[in-house]
Amino acid sequence: MTTRSAGLCALVGRRDRRGAARIARWLGTLGVRRTDVAAGGEEVLAVAERRPDLVVLDSGLADGRLIARLRGREGMAEVPILVIGRFDGVRERARVLALGATDVIARPATLAEVAARLRVHIENRSMERSLREVIRSLQGFHTDTVERMKVARAMQLALLPSDSLRAELQRRYGVRLDHHFESSSELGGDLWGARTLGPHRFAVFLCDFTGHGVAAALNTFRLHALMARIELPGDDPAAMLGALNGLLAGLLPETQFATMLYAVIDTAADRLVYATAGAPRPLIGTPDGGTLVGESVGWPLGVSPKATYRNREVAFPPGSFLFLFSDALYESRDWEGRPYGYEGVQELLRWSNREHEGENVLASLLERYFAVMPRPLADDLTAIWIGRHRGG
């Protein structure tokens, strides 16, 4: 049992009590403290008075009236409602989601698949409760607001790659990795990360959720839980974005979405493969001093479960660099209200790289940038610079 999911309660609605009991046992192995079983719609509504943290319904019970009545109960508006059953194609699954369900799991499904999908929602609900408790504390104790917000911010910063991981990436792959993370308020919606994939390959990603503050921060925890708990195709950027989009489309509240770029660097093949979901175009430096402007296509994550993504591949030999950044870098406005613009970012990067030849490029770039851009920024800013050592 994980400590984060301890104390959660679930409700399983299914006409077949034996099948419901089996699902209850699965939930127990995932750390749910108590699971109530209901055999029909009215019984589901009666048991829901106990305010469960998770509802699992058989598709035979998941009609619009029952889901609407559940959503109308006090404290049930944001409770995950999962529907398990057989569905006649994508339209039927979309119909159930439109009725108010959070996620659907189509049969036949393996135990491992069902457990993985349930685990995501359990972890997500646990994290929401933990973070909301921090926020409630902030609201209830005005005199402790600053200190408690520091705690919440520390929780979010802990999601970012550690110093030891960055050092390992630099040593193992012969690169320099610099980064900058700055939220417009105490909490933000940006998240970046990196992971090793083998002796010559590693991945890096940058995600930017809509908005900032508490709501955006909650979404970074959602994404971190997904990437840490589910087996995802981490060595295939397009497949990775497709898998994350399918999960986030059922998890994110309406009107919320995320832009994301996921890239894999192969130092043996001297290549960079990346895919984007509406993210700012990456800037890729070549050994001869040139700069390529990458492509940015694909729907943002969470907008449509039907969205698809494509891989882009470019040469990435020693002496190359990759510069990733959130849109705050070029959308921010100077003291006269003029946006810096994408051209301004490219020119600033060319100057910094030329002046410093791959050393402290990001620090120099941001120093010059903030000489004309007032703080605090209107949006969260994340910037990542990865350069391959020449001859490495």
N, C-alpha and C positions, 0 to 999 in steps of 0.2 A: 504494500500500500504506500502511496506517496503522501507526504504530509499535506501537500497542497489540496488534494481531493478529499482528505479526511473531513468528515462532518457533512458531506453532501448527501442529499436525499433524492430519490428518483421515484417516478410513477410509471408503471408499465400497464398499458391498456391493450387487452387482447381477449377475444372470446375464448380462446383455448388457454385455460389456466396452466396447463403443463408447459406449453410453449412460453407463456409469460414467466413462469418460474425459471425456465432455462435462461432467458434474457436477464432475469434478476440475478442469477448466479454469475453471469458474465460481468454485470455491473459490480458485483461484490469483489471480483478479482481485480477490478480497476480502481478500487478504493472507495466506492460509494458505501456510506455507512448503513443506510436503510433504503430498501426498495419496497414500495407498496404495489400490489397487483389489483387491477380492476378488470371485470369481465364484460362490461358493457359501457355505453356512452354515459348514462346517468350515474353509474358507479364511478366512472372516471371523474366526472364533475364533482361528485361528493368527496372523493379522496383528494382532489386538487385543492380542497379547502385547507389542507396542511401545507400548502405552498412548497411544492417540490422544486428542486434545483434543475431537474431534467425530466422531460416527458418522452416516453417511447410508445408510439401507437402502431398497431397493426393497420395496414391500409384499409381493411374492411371497416374500421371505426372512424377513419380520418375524413369525415365529410366536412363540408364547409361550416355547417351549423355547430358541430362539436368544437372544431378548432377556434371558431369565432367566440364561442362562449368561454372557452379556456382563456383566450386572450383578454376577454373582458373582465376576468377575475382580478381582484386586487393583487398586485405583485407578480402577475403572470405575463405581463406585456413583453418582457425581455427573456423569459425562460425558454431555453432551446426545446423545440418540439421536433422529434425525429420520427419519421414515418417509414416503416419497414414493410415491404410486400412486393407483389408482382405488378408491374406497370406496363401498359401497352404503348411503349415508345416514349420519346422525349416529351411529346406534348402532354402526356398524362402526368409525367413527373413535374413538368412546369406548372400544370394546373394545381397540383397539390401544394407546391411552393407558393403559388399565388393565393391560395386559401389561407396562408399564414404559417405553414410549416417552415421550420428552419433548414431542414435537410431531409433527403430521401435516400434510402438504401434499398436498391433493387435486388430481389431474389432471382436466381440463386446466388448466394454470397457465402464465402467461406467464413469460418469462425474468426480467422485472423483479420479478414477485411472488416467484418462487423466490429470487432474489438478495436481496431485502429480508428474507425470513424467515431465510435463512442468515446474513445479516449480523447480525441481532439476536443469534443464538446465538453467533456468533464474537465479537462485542463483549462479550457477557455473560461468556463463558468467559475472555476476555482480562482483563476487569476483576476477575473472581474470582481469577485467578492473581496479578494485581498486588497486590490487597488482601490475599490470603492470604500473599504473600511478606512484606508489612509485618507481619502478625500473627505469622508464624513468627519474624521477626527480634525481635519483642517478647518472644516466649517464650524465645528462645535467648540473649538478652542482658538479663538481669534488671536490670543496673545502668543500662541505657539505656531502660528501660520508659517512663518519663514523657516523655522527649524524643521517642521514636518514636511514642508514642500521639498526641502533638501533631501529628506529621506526618500520621498517619492522619486525625485530626480536621480538619486543614487541607484534606485531600483532599475530605472530605465537605462542609465549609463552602464549598469552591469550586464546588459544584453549585448553590448558592443564587444568586438574582439579584444581579448586581454593583451597586455604588453608581451606576455610570454608567447602567445600565438603569433603576434606580429613579428617578433624576433625569430621564431621558428620559420615562418614563411620567407623572411629575408635571407636567412642563412641557407635554408634548404633549396631555394629556387633561384638564388643569385639575383635578387631584386631589392629595390628600395621601396618601402611602402610608407607614405605619409598620409595623414588624415586630419580632418577638422570637422568637429560636430558642434553646432551652436543652435539652440532653439530660440524662437522668438519670445517665448514665455518660459516659465519654469519647466514645463513639460512640452514635448514636441511629437511630431508624427513621422520623423525620419528614422530609418534604421538601416545600418549597413553591416555587412558581415563577410567573412572569408572562411574557407575550409580547404583542407588538403584532400586531394583525390588520388594521389599516388606519388611515386618518386619524381615525376617530371610535370605533374599537372596540379593546379589548384584553381579554386573558384572564388570569385568575389561578386557581391551584389550590393545594390543600393536601391532602397525602397522609400517612397514618399507618400504617406497617406494624406488624404484631404484634411484641411483644417490644422489646428494645433491646440495645445492645451490637453485637458484630461481625456476627451473623446479620442483624439488622435493618438495619445499615449496608450490607451487601451488597445488600439488596433496594432501597435507595434508589439505588444505582448501576445496578441493573437497570432501574428505572423511568426514570432519567435517560437511559440509553442508548436505550431504546425511544422516548422522546419526541424525542430528538435525531436519530435515524437513520431513522425511518419516517415516511412521509407519513400524517398523521392528520387527521381532520376537526376541526381546532382551533377552528372557529367555531360548532360545534354541540356543546354540553356533553354531551347524552345520547349522541350518536353517538361522541363522544370516549371516554366511559367504557366504552361497549360494545366499542370497538376495543381499548382497553387491557385490559379484562377477558379478551377472547379470547386475547390474547397472554400475559398473566400466568398464566392458567389452565394453560398448558403449561410455564411457566418456574418458578413458585414451588414450593419443596418442600412436601410434604404437611403440612397443618395450619397453613401460613402464608398470610396474606391481608393485604389493606390496605383501609382506609376512605379515601374520597376525595371531595372536592367540587371541581367545575370550574365556573367562572362566566365569562360574557362580559358586559362592561359596554359599552353603546353610549351615548356622550355626545350623539350627534345625535338619537337616538330617545328619550333619557331612560329607558332601560329596563335591567334586569338579568335575564339568563337564566342559570339554573344547574341543575345536576343533581347528585345525590348517590349515593354508593355506601356507605351505612351510616355516613356521617360525622356529626359533631355538627351540630345544626341551626344554620344561620347566623342572625345577628342583623342586621336591616336597619333603619337609622334613617331616619325621614322628616323633611322640612324643618320640620314643625311641632313637632318634639321628641318624637314618638312612636317606638316601637320595635316592629317586626314580628318574630315568631319564624318563621323559614322552616321548610320541611318537610325531613325526612330519610327517604328511602325508598330501596329498592334494595339488592340483595345486595352485600356487600363484594367488592372485586376479587379474582379468583383462586379464589373458592369454587366457582363453577359456570360452565362455558362457555355455558350457556343463559340466564344472567342478562340482563335487559333493564333499561333506564333511561329516565326521562322528564324532559323539560325543565319547569322552573317559571319563570314570567315575572312580574316585579313592576316597578312604576314606580320609576325611579331618577333623579329630577330633581336639579338643583343643590341643595345643602344636605343631600343624603342621605349615608348612610355604610353600609358593609358591614363586619361584624366576623366573622372566621373564626378558629377556634381548635381545637386538638386536645383530646381528652377529658381530658387531664391537668389542664386548668384547672378543671373542675368535679368531677373524681373525687379530687383530692388532699385529704388530711385535715389538719386543724389540729393544734395541740399536744395537744388533748384527744381526738384521733382521730375528729372529726366531719368528714364530707365537706362541701366547700364548696357543692356542688350547683349545678344549672343556674339556679335562682332567684337564688342568690347572685351568679352571674356577670351576670345581667340587671340586678340592682339596682346592682352595681358599675359596669357600663357606663353606666347612666342617670345615676348620680351624676357620673362622670368627664366625660361629654359635656356635662352641664348646667353643671358647674363651669368647664370649659375651652373650651366652644363650638367644638369642632372642632380645637383646637390642643393637641398633646401629650396627646391623650386616652389613647393606649395606655400611654405612660410613666407617667402618673398612675394609671391603672387597676392596673398591675402593682406600682407602689410600694405602693399601699394593700393589694393582694392579699398581697404577701409580708410585710406587717406582721403577718399572722396565720398564714401558711403557712410551715412550716419547710422549709429547703433541706438536702440536695438532694431534689428531688421523686422520687416513686416511678416516674414515667413521663416520657417526653420531652414538652416543651411548646413549641408553636409558636402564635403569635398574629399576626394580620394585620388592620390597620385601614386601610380605604380610604374617604376622605371626599371628596365633590365640593365644590369651592369654590362658595359662593353667588354667583350671577350669572355662573358659568363655564360 
